[in-house]
Amino acid sequence: MIKVWASMDENPSGGRKYKLKMESYVNFFKRTRQFVKAGFVQFEPRFGDPEYNRRAAFSLMEKSTSRLLVLPELFTTGYLFVSKKEVEEMAEEIPRGITTRLLSEFACDKNCHVVGGLAERAGDKYFNSSVIVGPGGYIATYRKAHLFNEEKLFFSPGDLPFEVYDIGEARVGMLICFDWFFPESARALALKGADIIAHCANLVLPHCPAAMITRCLENRVFAVTADRVGCDDRGKKKLEFIGLSQIVDPSGRVLVSAPEDKPMLGEFEIDPGAARNKTLLEYNNLFGDRRPEFYGIICESNQDKEFENVWK
């Protein structure tokens, strides 16, 4: 910690007198910046038992003092579906479903915002979705853009754009699990002004925690990844989840991380203003130095002829 001296007499190296006496520069900046506590809930859902899963999640949430709290992907149902019928039986409407209503009540009681992942029923379609709720109730839904492996058998691809929501102390965007593999996702949120990426996840690939450090560094944003632990064992099929939920800052520093195999409520006070400074060096700005005139191929459709030639 860096000592701030109250006077020349206290400072052995000499120097000007200071009117303020504080223990560290951290406390000084806390007084001059608007900090917000963000957190994640990591736990082990039971497949097919929404009531138990909500109780388990809320038991950890009740201990939270965060203004923004992130829950895992599909936290009410578990992950490893083996039939479309299972999805149909457990999916909920948003915002009229019980989970969104309970999250909204919690956010109202705690005066906070919550992002959580659940299976959504929308007409005759089903989505792997997340919701953001606040003290005033339901705010918005995000539908997973990049479906992972067998999710494509049960869910429709997301049909809503990446959006950013102002929750007062910060601007928040949502991603779900495998979205991390596609850097355009986080970049889109950053370009729309996100300070914090709320990342609901059920991670099975080991690379995501390190990749999210890169996503934060290359976009100068915070990310809160909420993963789950344990396994979904469906007899012939079984998936192990890696845990390792984390909060990462715009410089790529991991502020808090969870273990691989235990439930945890992780929280950290962050300064959203740090995500709004995109200056890298004296002559470099993260967004000012972009060259979108050369990035056109990134936005081309998968059916374009250029891609067919590349992928042969």
N, C-alpha and C positions, 0 to 999 in steps of 0.2 A: 504494500500500500504506500501511497505517496503522502508524506506529511506536509500539511500546510501550516507554516509557522505564523504565530500571532504577532511577533515583533522581531526586531534585529537581535535583541538579547537572547531570544530563544533559538534563533537560527545560527548555528556555529559558522556558517559560511557567509554570513552577512546578507544584506539585501533590504528592500523596502519594507515598511511596516504594512501589515495586513489588518484590515478591520475585521475580517471574518476569521474565526478559528474553527476548523473542522478536522475531523479525524482523517479524512481521505478525499481525494478528488471524486470518488464515487458518490459520496454523500452530497458533495457540492452539485454534481450534475443531476442528482435525483431531485434537488430543489429547483432546478432551473429548466428541467425537461419534464414532459408528460409521460411517465412510465405506466405500463399496463401489465398486469400479471396474466400470462397465458399458461395453459396446462393441457396435458393429455391424460386419458384414462386407458391403461393397459390391463386387460383381464382375460379370462378364459371362458368364452361362451360355450354353452352346450347346444349342439345342433338340434334344431327342432323344438326348442323350449324357450319361446320368447318371454314368458313370464319370469322364469328364473334369470334369464339374461338381463332383463331390465332391472330386476332387483340387484343383481351383482354389480351392474354398472352404476346404478344410483347409490349404492352403499359407498362406493369410492367418490362419486361426485359430491355427496353431502359433505365430505371433508374438505372440499375445494374452496379456496378464496379467490380463484381466478376470475377475471372479467371475460376471458375467452377460453372455453373448454372444448377439446376435440375428442371424439369417441372413434372407435375402430369402424372399419367397413362392415356392413351387414351385422352389426353388433347384436341385433335382436334375434337373428335366426341361426347364426352359424353360417359357414361358407359352402361346404361341399354338398351341393345339391346333386341328386342322381336322376331326377325326373322333373319334367315341367310341372307335373301335378303338385310336387312339393312346393315349388315356387308359387303356384296359384293359391295354395292353401295358406301360405304364410305371408305373402306380400300384403302391403297396406296401401290404402289411398293416402295421398299427401295433399293438403294438410289435415284431412278429417280423421285419419287413422289414430289409433290410441297412442302410438309412440310419439308422433309429432305433438299431440296434445299434452302428453306427460312432460316432454322436453320443454315445451312452452311454459307450462306451469312452474317447472323447476327454474327456468330462466327468469321468470317474473319474481318468484320468491327470493332468488339469490341476486337479482339485479345484474344479470350477466348475459352472455351470449354462448350458445352451444351449437356445435356442428357434429352431426352423427350420421352414420351410414345405415341404410336399411333397404330392403327389397320393396320397390314401389309398384303398385298396380295402377295403371292409367288407361282406362277403357279396356281394350283387349290386348294391350301391350304391358310388358313387365320390364322394369329398369333396375339396374344396380345404382342406387341414388344416394345422395346425402342432402340433408336439410340444414339450414341455419335458422335458428330462432333466437329471440331476444326478449327483454322485459315486456315488450309490446306484443309478443306472440310470434307466429310464423313469419319469416321474411322471404325465403326463397328456396328453390330446389336446384341441385345440380345432378345431371345424369351422366354416368361414367362414359367418357368418350372412347376409351381404348379398352375393350373387353379382353380379359386374359383367358386364353386357352378354352376350356369347356364352358366358360360363362356364355360363350356365343351360342350354346345350345339352348340356353334358358332365358337370356335377357336380350332385349333390343339394344343396339348401339345408342349412346346418348344423342339426343336431338336438340339440346339446349347449348347456347354458346358459353364460353368462359366469361363469367361476370365477376365484378368486384362490388362489395357492399360496405358502406361506411357505417361502422358501429359506434361512432363517436370518438373513441380514443385511437382508433386505427381503421384501416381499410383492409378487408379480408376477402380472399378468393378461395375457392374450393377445388381440390383434386381428389381423386379416388385411386388408391393403390397403383395399378399398372400405368396410370397416366405419367408416373415418374419416368418411365422409359422413353417418353417422347418429350424432348426438351422444348418443343414448341408450346406445350401446355403451360409450363411455368412462365415462359417468356410472354405469352399472351396475357396472362394475369399481371405480370410486372408492367407491361406496356399500358395496361388499363389502370395502373396506379395502386396495385396491391402492396401493402406493407407486410402482410402475413399470409402465407399459404396454409390453409387448414387441410391436412392431408390424412383422410381416413384410409386405413390400410388393413389388409390381411396378407402379410408378406410371407412368401415361401422362397423367393429368390434371395440370395445372400447379399446382393450388390446394392440394394436400395439405400441403406443408411449412408454409405459413402457417396452414392449418386446425389442424394439430397443435399449433401454439403456442396457439391458442384452446382446444383440448381440455385442454391442460395448465393453462392459466390458469383455466378455468371449473371445473376439478375439483381443482386444487392437487395435481397428480401429475407425476412424471417420465414421459417417453416416449422410447423408443429405436426409431426407425424405420429399418429396414434395407431399402433399395431395391436395385435392380440397375441396370446401365447397358447400353448397346448396343441392339440391336434383334433381334426375331425376324422373319426374312424367310421367309415360306412360299410365295413365288411370287405368287399373286393377293392374298395378305394380308400385311401388314407392320405391325408396331408398334414405335415408338421409346419407350424408357424414359428417365425424366428424371433418374435418379440422385438427388442431393441428400439422401442419408441424413443423419440428424441425431439429436442427443440434446438434449432440451428440459427445462428445470427447471420447478418449480411456479409460478414467477413469469413464465413465458413466455419466459425467456432461452434462446437457442440456445447450448449449451455447446460443441458441436463439430458441424461439418457437412462433407459430402463434396462434391466437384465433380460436375458433370453427366455427365461422360464418362470417368471414370477409376476403376479399382478402388481401394479404400481400406479399411483397418482403422481405425476411429475409436473412441477410448476416452476416458473421463473419470471422475474420482472424484466420486461424488455422495453426499449425505447423505440417506438415505431418511427420516430423521426430519423433514426439511423438508416432506415430503408429508403428514405426520400433523397438522400445524398448519393447521387450516381457518379460523383467525381472519383476517378481512379488515381490519376496522377495530375501533375500541373497542366499537362496538355491533353489529357484523355478524360472523356466522359462516356460512361457506359452506353447511354442511349444516343448521345450526340455523335459518337463515332460509328454508329451503325451505317451500313451501306445497303439499304433495302433494294436499291436498283439491281443488285447482284443476287438477291435471294429469291427471285421469282419462282424457281423450280420447287422451292419448299411448299409453295401454295398450289402447285399443280395437282389436279385430280389423279387418283391412283389408276384411272382408266386411260390416261393420256398416253399417246404413242411413245413419248420420250421415255416413260417408265418401262413400257414393254420392252424397249430395246436394251435398257440397262439391266433388267432382271432376267434376260434370257441366259 
